[in-house]
Amino acid sequence: MITHDFLDAYESVKGEYEKLTWGMRLDKATWEAVDGLVLDLHLIRHGYATDGYEKHIEKELQRLCADASVVERVKAMRF
């Protein structure tokens, strides 16, 4: 589950998992999901995705994020 705390850690190292301190190691699968979502949202913003794919990503955001505020925060992320 993607939460604000998770995104705080993600943003603190600008998405570079290897830069996390050992005491801060987070679930790698969730980390990779955030990486994928950030990339997918970038492609959508720049017109490289179909409407169907955009709807798919919206459903994934709803499924993976703790609440609507987390969804909005992921959508606002840029690296």
C-alpha positions as CSV (number, residue, x, y, z in Angstrom):
1,M,0.0,0.0,0.0
2,I,1.3,3.4,-0.9
3,T,1.0,5.9,1.9
4,H,2.2,9.5,2.6
5,D,5.0,8.0,4.8
6,F,6.1,5.8,2.0
7,L,6.2,8.7,-0.5
8,D,8.1,10.8,2.1
9,A,10.9,8.2,2.0
10,Y,10.6,7.9,-1.8
11,E,11.0,11.6,-2.3
12,S,13.8,11.9,0.2
13,V,16.1,9.9,-2.1
14,K,14.4,11.1,-5.3
15,G,13.3,7.6,-6.1
16,E,16.7,6.0,-5.8
17,Y,16.1,2.9,-3.6
18,E,19.8,2.2,-3.1
19,K,20.2,5.6,-1.3
20,L,17.9,4.6,1.5
21,T,19.6,4.0,4.8
22,W,19.5,0.4,6.1
23,G,17.1,1.2,8.8
24,M,14.7,2.7,6.3
25,R,14.5,-0.2,3.8
26,L,11.0,-0.4,2.4
27,D,9.1,-3.0,0.4
28,K,10.9,-3.2,-3.0
29,A,7.7,-4.3,-4.9
30,T,5.8,-1.2,-3.7
31,W,8.9,0.9,-4.5
32,E,8.9,-0.5,-8.1
33,A,5.2,0.1,-8.3
34,V,5.7,3.8,-7.5
35,D,8.5,4.0,-10.1
36,G,6.2,2.5,-12.7
37,L,3.3,4.8,-11.8
38,V,5.6,7.9,-12.0
39,L,6.8,6.8,-15.4
40,D,3.3,6.0,-16.7
41,L,2.0,9.4,-15.5
42,H,4.8,11.1,-17.2
43,L,3.9,9.3,-20.5
44,I,0.2,10.2,-20.0
45,R,1.1,13.9,-19.4
46,H,3.0,14.0,-22.6
47,G,0.4,12.3,-24.7
48,Y,2.1,8.9,-25.2
49,A,-0.7,6.9,-23.8
50,T,-4.2,5.9,-25.0
51,D,-7.3,6.8,-23.2
52,G,-7.7,3.1,-22.3
53,Y,-4.2,3.0,-20.7
54,E,-4.9,6.2,-18.8
55,K,-8.0,4.6,-17.3
56,H,-6.0,1.5,-16.4
57,I,-3.4,3.6,-14.6
58,E,-6.2,5.5,-12.7
59,K,-7.6,2.2,-11.5
60,E,-4.1,1.1,-10.4
61,L,-3.6,4.3,-8.5
62,Q,-6.9,3.7,-6.7
63,R,-6.0,0.1,-5.9
64,L,-2.4,0.8,-4.7
65,C,-2.8,4.1,-2.8
66,A,-4.1,4.4,0.7
67,D,-6.5,7.2,-0.1
68,A,-7.4,10.0,-2.6
69,S,-4.8,12.4,-1.2
70,V,-2.0,9.9,-1.8
71,V,-3.3,9.4,-5.4
72,E,-3.1,13.2,-5.9
73,R,0.4,13.3,-4.5
74,V,1.6,10.5,-6.8
75,K,0.1,12.4,-9.8
76,A,1.9,15.6,-8.8
77,M,5.3,13.8,-8.5
78,R,8.0,14.7,-11.0
79,F,11.6,13.5,-11.2
